[in-house]
Amino acid sequence: MAIHYECRHCRTKLGSINHSDEERLGFHLLNEEERETMINYDDRGETHVKAICEECEKALTENPDYHQFESFLQ
């Protein structure tokens, strides 16, 4: 099953890997709230992870008040 990474702000697809060992990826280190916020599973059993791309990370660094928003791009 694939794990797909997508930017939580701009929805840019960051990449996919064919890997099913969530512990090796560090998912087990997330608390329940972080898991619910960052990780979703679709009907096919594939995992979708919300991350932050370099462009959005730069925008957050330059505009720290954006951290208060779930997504600062519409």
Buried (B, 14 or more C-beta within 10 A) or exposed (E): EBBBBBBBBBEBEBEBEEEEEBEEBEBEEBEEEEBEEBBBEEEEEBBBBBBBBEEBEEBBEEEEEBEEEEEBEE
